Amino acid sequence: MPAVRPSTSNIILLAVLVLFSIGLLLIPTGYENELYANSVRIKVRVVSVDNSQVKQVGVTSHGHQSLVVESRNRRFSKAVWESDNLLMGKLELDTLYRPGDSALAVLSLHPDSGEVAYVSLVGPYRLDVQALLLGLFVLFLILYAGRTGLKAILSFVVSILVIWKLFVPGILRGLDPVLFAVALVAFLTAIVCFLVAGFTRKGWTAFLGSISGVVVTAILAQLFGQAFRLHGAIKPFSESLLHSGFGHLDLTALLYASIFIAASGAVMDLSMDIAAAVHEIHEKHPDISRAELVKSGMAVGRSVVGTMTTTLLFAYSSSYISLLMVFMAQNIPLANMLNLSYISADILTTLVGSFGLVTVAPLTALIAGLLYKPDRAATSGRSTASSVS
């Protein structure tokens, strides 16, 4: 059977992924709540605000605002409604509206007449700005990377759909978070690696190197997670799941899964960097020995690992900057701070992810040596046209 050319295999993969994405978009998650069947979400503009029932207590606001809002939706063109904005005294949750503000409103419709029975505001309308930012990202990615950029966008879309349509519903239904996460990460890693590099030795090197790093990270996350004695409820909103009819969930296993999922992107990035470098070296020097090829891959890995581990540190610790400031302002001892469950979880995530990066570098280099040099002899006389480059 003749080998499928890389260009043909790429076209087939792209077609399959497009159809797969459409299928994921169409299938339900199984958690569509009928409670919201008689509701519509639209954009509204705040026309007027009555703050007479708002009380300022320190930096927080209590009470409620009486609002008049106007529809910005064609179905309810120029309709005007009254609404209340309840304030809970929490800066991270409350929004004080002003005339002219745009907001996302939920219209509760009467089940028989279809008329608007009640209007509640969810928050400032951000969907248009999000769409603008996404459009700019897509535009610049295509302008810079061309067809590779289109492939990256497709892998980006597939990743989001897989997480939302498969991973989240699967975990809610009781699947093992760690095993299911490993399977989906392997699937998404294959998509990204083969979309970018094709079914070539470079693609297989990046894929196998990434999987090896993910497996190491998953094992370490469970081993040291148990030693740290961390409960998965430390993650925001995790405990609320237990009180919402999902008491069967293993939040600690979900915590372990989130650790190596968070590191899988950086692991894949490093593996692809090494695979691409080894590929270029082999293209320029096809008669290079396996030992020299592996040595070159190791050198590239050492150069990149330092910056990648720092990237993980910045990414994971940035969400706790304000908490660290509170500790410093109150003169909390360093030992108390480091022993706190939230900080310990961040330390575990950073170190386990970094360990995965350090591991994936030599493993990818060794895999590259095996794939590009299947025999130990020099291959200077071998025709590279007959092999998949």
C-alpha positions in Angstrom: 0.0 0.0 0.0 1.6 3.3 -1.0 2.4 5.8 1.7 0.0 8.8 2.0 1.8 12.0 1.1 2.0 14.6 3.9 0.0 17.1 2.0 -2.8 14.6 1.5 -2.8 13.5 5.1 -2.9 17.1 6.2 -6.0 17.7 4.1 -7.7 14.6 5.4 -6.9 15.6 9.0 -8.2 19.1 8.5 -11.4 17.8 7.0 -11.9 15.4 9.8 -11.3 18.0 12.5 -13.7 20.5 10.8 -16.4 17.8 10.8 -15.5 16.8 14.3 -15.8 20.5 15.5 -19.2 20.8 13.8 -20.3 17.6 15.5 -19.2 18.9 18.9 -21.0 22.1 18.4 -24.3 20.3 17.6 -24.3 17.7 20.3 -25.8 18.7 23.7 -23.8 18.4 26.9 -26.7 16.8 28.7 -26.8 19.6 31.2 -29.0 22.1 29.4 -31.2 23.3 32.1 -34.9 23.6 31.3 -35.1 26.3 34.0 -33.8 28.7 31.4 -36.0 27.6 28.6 -38.3 30.6 28.9 -35.5 33.2 29.1 -33.6 35.3 26.6 -30.3 37.0 26.9 -29.9 40.3 25.2 -27.8 43.5 25.3 -29.4 46.5 26.9 -28.5 50.1 27.6 -29.0 51.7 31.0 -31.2 54.8 30.5 -31.6 56.1 34.1 -30.4 55.1 37.5 -31.9 55.7 41.0 -29.3 55.4 43.7 -31.5 56.5 46.6 -31.4 53.0 48.1 -27.7 52.6 47.9 -25.6 52.9 51.0 -21.9 53.3 51.0 -20.1 51.4 53.8 -16.4 51.9 53.5 -15.3 50.9 50.0 -18.4 48.6 49.4 -21.9 49.4 48.4 -25.1 47.9 49.9 -28.8 48.1 49.0 -30.0 48.2 45.4 -30.2 50.4 42.3 -33.5 51.1 40.5 -32.8 51.0 36.8 -34.5 51.8 33.5 -33.0 49.9 30.6 -33.6 50.0 26.9 -33.3 47.0 24.6 -30.5 46.8 22.0 -32.0 43.7 20.4 -34.0 43.5 17.2 -36.6 41.2 18.6 -37.3 43.7 21.4 -36.5 46.9 19.4 -36.6 50.0 21.6 -38.4 48.3 24.4 -37.9 49.8 27.8 -38.1 48.0 31.2 -37.5 48.6 34.8 -35.0 46.5 36.7 -33.3 46.3 40.1 -29.5 45.8 40.7 -29.0 44.1 44.0 -25.7 44.9 45.8 -24.1 42.3 48.1 -21.3 44.5 49.4 -18.6 42.6 47.5 -16.4 44.5 45.1 -15.6 41.4 43.0 -19.3 40.7 42.5 -21.1 44.0 42.5 -21.5 46.5 39.6 -22.7 50.0 40.0 -24.4 51.1 36.7 -24.4 54.5 35.3 -26.6 56.0 32.5 -25.3 55.0 29.1 -23.7 51.7 30.4 -24.3 48.5 28.4 -25.3 45.4 30.2 -26.2 41.7 29.6 -29.8 41.3 30.6 -31.8 38.1 31.1 -35.5 38.5 30.1 -37.8 36.1 31.8 -40.7 35.4 29.5 -44.2 34.4 30.4 -44.6 30.7 29.3 -48.0 31.3 27.7 -47.9 34.8 26.3 -44.2 35.1 25.6 -44.2 38.6 27.1 -41.4 39.9 29.3 -42.2 39.2 32.9 -39.0 40.3 34.6 -35.6 41.7 33.6 -32.4 41.1 35.5 -28.9 42.3 34.7 -26.1 39.8 34.7 -23.3 42.3 34.4 -21.6 44.8 32.1 -21.8 43.6 28.4 -18.4 42.2 27.5 -19.2 39.9 24.7 -18.6 42.4 21.9 -15.2 43.4 23.3 -14.4 39.7 23.7 -15.4 39.1 20.1 -13.2 42.0 19.0 -10.2 40.8 20.8 -10.7 37.3 19.4 -11.1 38.7 15.9 -7.8 40.7 16.3 -6.0 37.6 17.5 -7.3 35.5 14.6 -6.4 38.2 12.1 -2.8 38.7 13.3 -2.2 35.0 13.7 -3.3 34.5 10.0 -1.3 37.5 8.8 1.9 36.2 10.6 1.6 32.5 10.2 -0.6 32.0 7.1 -1.8 28.4 6.7 -0.1 27.4 9.9 -2.0 30.1 11.7 -5.3 28.7 10.3 -4.3 25.3 11.6 -3.5 26.8 15.0 -6.9 28.5 15.1 -8.6 25.1 14.3 -6.6 23.4 17.0 -7.6 26.2 19.4 -11.3 25.8 18.6 -11.1 22.0 18.9 -9.4 22.3 22.3 -12.1 24.6 23.6 -14.9 22.4 22.3 -13.3 19.2 23.7 -13.0 20.7 27.1 -16.5 22.1 27.2 -18.4 19.4 25.4 -16.5 16.3 26.5 -14.3 16.9 29.5 -16.6 18.9 31.7 -19.7 16.8 31.1 -17.7 13.6 31.5 -16.3 14.6 34.9 -19.8 15.7 36.0 -21.1 12.2 35.1 -18.4 10.6 37.3 -15.6 9.6 35.0 -12.2 9.4 36.6 -10.7 13.0 36.3 -7.1 11.9 36.0 -7.5 9.1 33.5 -10.1 11.0 31.4 -7.8 14.1 31.5 -4.8 12.1 30.3 -6.8 10.6 27.4 -8.1 14.0 26.3 -4.7 15.7 26.7 -3.2 13.0 24.5 -5.9 13.5 22.0 -5.5 17.3 21.9 -1.7 17.0 21.8 -2.0 14.7 18.8 -4.2 17.3 17.1 -1.9 20.2 17.7 1.3 18.4 16.9 0.1 16.8 13.7 -1.7 19.9 12.5 1.5 22.0 12.9 4.0 19.4 11.7 2.0 16.9 9.8 2.4 13.1 10.0 6.2 13.5 9.8 9.0 12.5 12.0 9.0 16.0 13.5 5.3 15.7 14.3 5.8 12.2 15.9 8.8 13.4 17.9 6.8 16.4 19.3 3.8 14.2 20.0 5.7 11.3 21.8 7.9 13.8 23.7 4.8 15.7 24.9 3.0 12.6 26.0 6.0 11.4 27.9 6.2 14.7 29.7 2.4 14.7 30.5 2.6 11.2 31.9 5.5 12.1 34.2 3.6 15.3 35.3 0.4 13.3 36.0 2.3 10.7 38.1 4.1 13.4 40.1 0.9 15.4 40.6 -0.7 12.4 42.3 2.3 11.4 44.3 3.2 14.8 45.7 -0.4 15.9 45.9 -1.0 13.2 48.4 2.1 14.1 50.3 1.0 17.8 50.4 -2.4 16.6 51.8 -4.3 19.1 49.7 -8.1 18.8 49.1 -9.5 19.7 45.8 -12.0 22.1 47.4 -9.2 24.8 47.5 -10.0 25.5 43.9 -12.6 28.3 43.4 -16.2 27.1 43.3 -15.2 23.5 43.7 -17.0 22.9 47.0 -20.2 24.4 45.5 -20.4 21.4 43.2 -20.8 19.1 46.2 -23.8 21.1 47.4 -25.4 21.2 43.9 -26.2 17.6 43.5 -22.7 16.4 42.5 -21.5 14.9 45.8 -20.0 12.0 43.9 -17.2 14.1 42.5 -13.6 13.5 43.6 -12.4 17.0 43.9 -8.9 16.0 44.8 -8.5 13.9 41.7 -9.9 16.9 39.8 -7.1 19.0 41.4 -4.5 16.6 40.2 -5.9 16.6 36.7 -5.9 20.3 36.6 -2.2 20.4 37.5 -1.0 18.4 34.5 -3.6 19.9 32.2 -2.2 23.4 33.0 1.4 22.2 32.3 0.5 20.3 29.1 0.6 23.4 27.0 4.1 24.3 28.1 5.3 20.7 27.7 3.9 20.6 24.2 5.6 23.9 23.4 9.0 22.7 24.6 8.7 19.3 22.8 7.8 21.0 19.5 10.7 23.4 19.9 13.2 20.6 20.3 11.6 18.5 17.5 11.7 21.5 15.1 15.4 22.2 16.0 16.4 18.6 15.6 14.5 18.4 12.2 16.4 21.5 10.9 19.7 20.1 12.1 19.0 16.8 10.3 17.9 18.6 7.2 21.1 20.6 7.0 23.3 17.7 8.0 21.6 14.4 7.0 24.8 12.4 7.8 25.0 13.5 11.4 25.2 10.7 13.9 22.5 9.8 16.3 24.6 10.8 19.3 25.3 14.2 17.9 21.7 14.7 17.0 20.6 13.8 20.5 23.3 16.0 21.9 22.0 18.9 19.8 18.4 18.3 21.0 19.6 18.3 24.6 21.4 21.6 24.1 18.3 23.2 22.7 16.2 21.8 25.6 18.6 23.2 28.2 18.4 26.7 26.6 14.6 26.7 26.6 13.8 25.0 30.0 15.0 27.9 32.0 12.7 30.4 30.5 9.7 28.0 30.4 9.9 27.2 34.1 9.9 30.9 34.9 6.9 31.3 32.6 5.0 28.7 34.6 6.0 30.5 37.8 4.7 33.8 36.5 1.5 32.2 35.1 0.6 30.4 38.3 1.6 32.9 40.9 0.1 36.0 39.3 -3.4 35.1 40.6 -2.1 35.3 44.2 -0.3 38.6 44.0 -3.0 40.4 46.1 -2.9 37.5 48.7 0.9 37.8 49.0 0.5 41.6 49.5 -2.0 40.9 52.3 0.5 38.6 54.0 3.3 41.1 53.7 1.1 44.0 54.9 0.1 42.0 58.0 3.6 40.7 58.7 2.6 37.0 58.3 5.7 34.8 58.9 7.0 33.2 55.7 6.5 29.6 57.0 2.8 30.3 57.7 2.5 31.7 54.2 4.2 28.8 52.4 2.2 26.3 54.5 -1.2 27.8 53.5 -3.2 25.4 51.3 -3.7 27.9 48.5 0.0 28.7 48.3 1.0 25.0 48.7 -1.3 24.2 45.7 0.4 26.8 43.6 3.9 25.5 44.7 2.8 22.0 43.8 1.5 23.1 40.4 4.6 25.1 39.6 7.2 22.6 40.6 5.4 19.5 39.2 4.9 21.4 35.9 8.5 22.5 35.9 9.6 18.9 36.6 7.6 17.8 33.6 9.4 20.4 31.4 12.8 19.3 32.6 11.9 15.7 31.9 10.4 16.2 28.5 13.5 17.9 27.1 15.9 14.9 27.3 13.0 12.5 26.4 12.1 14.4 23.3 15.8 14.6 22.3 16.2 10.8 22.7 12.9 10.1 20.8 14.2 12.4 18.0 17.4 10.4 17.8 15.5 7.2 17.5 13.1 8.4 14.8 15.6 10.4 12.7 18.4 7.8 13.1 16.7 4.3 13.4 20.1 2.7 13.0 23.4 3.6 14.7 25.3 3.9 11.5 25.6 7.2 9.6 23.0 7.6 6.9 24.9 9.9 4.5 24.3 7.5 1.6 20.6 7.1 2.2 18.2 9.1 0.0 16.0 11.4 2.2 13.4 11.5 -0.6 12.2 8.0 0.2 11.7 8.7 3.9 9.2 11.0 5.6 11.0 14.1 6.6 
